Amino acid sequence: MARITAGIGCSHIPVLGFAHDHGRTGEPAFKAAFDGFDWTRDWIKGQARPDVVLLVYNDHASAFDMRMIPTFAIGCADRFQPADEGFGPRPVPVVEGHPDLAWHIAQSLILDEFDMTILNEMEVDHGLTVPLTMMFGGVDAWPVRVIPLAVNVVTYPPPSGNRCWALGEAIARAVASFPEDLDVQVWGTGGLSHQLQGPRAGLINKEFDNRFLDGLVGDSQDLRRLPHIDYLREAGSEGIEMVMWLIMRGALGRSTRMLHRHYHVPASNTALGHIVLEPVDGSVPPSATVEGRDAAAQALIG
């Protein structure tokens, strides 16, 4: 049976991809940001490389625009090409998917009453490729299969923190019901505090960011009840990206243990956050719809 072995939170700041691609990671402006990922790169390489990463991110008008705004979209394709975001695609490997697990998760989530958009063709931008770079560096091929899960945090209304946490719980149930022996990690990306426009452009709130990181550790569920207005007020207009970390946290069960944590300012005009968590309680959270879901699935297969 497949199992979720860890969760990773990571900012997806585009300038970090630029610094890596142009060989500038050792410069004073970037070194401290990249040094905070040394532990994670060693940990993954030495003992914790997963078979599959379910990577939660937001698209930045590369695959979606105002004509189509899915709240939650899952990529079920064999592979995903890096997107051209205005300067040509990043010089990184093609992202190889895991269609069997992706389709299984999509079916399970829909029968668990999450209305997912299924994507069989999609380009992926820095929201997905920068976290892969931060964890694996420069490689000829990504050493894991990746299932992209895109969340709308660009156009109002984004999903609530509670809905994102609940989606993570549903993902845990989906993964646990997949019969293949796979180690799966869930990565939540984006944020932390930042605002890109208006009178508060450049806002960074270290205190709020670190309280948020604190809330991901242990058995508290306070973060799932944080309203949109608090993200806007405390973390800036783009700080709402932080709800994507709650999908990762919800997938890890009742309680977590922190293995590594990194926070750095400045990194572009965005606070850089990174955390590695492991589930303490391996039990899969129950669903109020699980009986109906199982009955529906049984009806589908006859």
C-alpha positions, 0 to 999 in steps of 0.5 A: 500500500502507498503511504505518505512519509513526509511533508515539505513546505517551501517558498517558490520564489522565482529569483531563486530559480534564476540564481540557480540557472545562472550559477549565482547561488554562492553570491552573498545575495543568494547564499544564505537562502540556498544554504538552508536547503543543504540539510534537506538535500542531504536527507532526501539523497541519503535516506528519504527520497520518495517515489512520488511527490504530490506537489501543491503549487499555484500557476502564475498565468502559465497554464490558466488565465481569466478564461479558466480558473479551477479552484483545485486541479490535478495533473494526470499526464505522463509528463509536464513541460516547463512553461515559458514565463516570458524569458523562455522555459527554465533549463530544467528537466521535463517533469515526469508524472505518475498517471496511475496514482494521479488518476486514483487520487482524482477519483478518490477525491471526487468520490470524497466530494471534492470537485477536482479539475483533471488535467491531461495536458499542462505546462508547469511554471516556477511555482512547481519547478523552483521547489524541485530545484531547491530540493534536488539542485541541477540534475539531468532528470528529476529523481522522483515522479511528480503529481502537480496539484494546482490551487487558485490563490490568484483570483478571488475567491481562493479556497479557505484554509479549512478546505485546504486542510480537509483536502490534505486529509482526503489526499491521505485517504486516497494515497492509503487506498492505492495498492502499489508499494510507494513512498509519497511526499506531499509538498506545499509551496508558495509564500510566505508573507509578501505583497507585490503591488500597492502602498504595502508593496514589499511587506514582510511580516517575520512574526506572522510567518514564524507563528505560521511555521510553529502552527504546522508542528504538533497536533494543533489545528488552529491554522485551518481556522485562519480566515482570508482577511488575516492572511491579507492583513498580516501577510500581504495580498500574495500571502494567501499562498500560505493556505497551500501549505495547509494541504500538505499539513492536512495530509500528515494526520493528527500530529507532526514532528519537525525535522528541519526548518529554515527562514530567511529574509531578504529573498527577493521581496518575499520571505523565504520559508522552508520546513520538513515534517514527518507524521507522528500518528500514521492513522488516516483521518476518517471521512464523513463520506467514506461509506458513500464513496466506497459504495459509489466506487463499488457500483462503478466497478460492478 
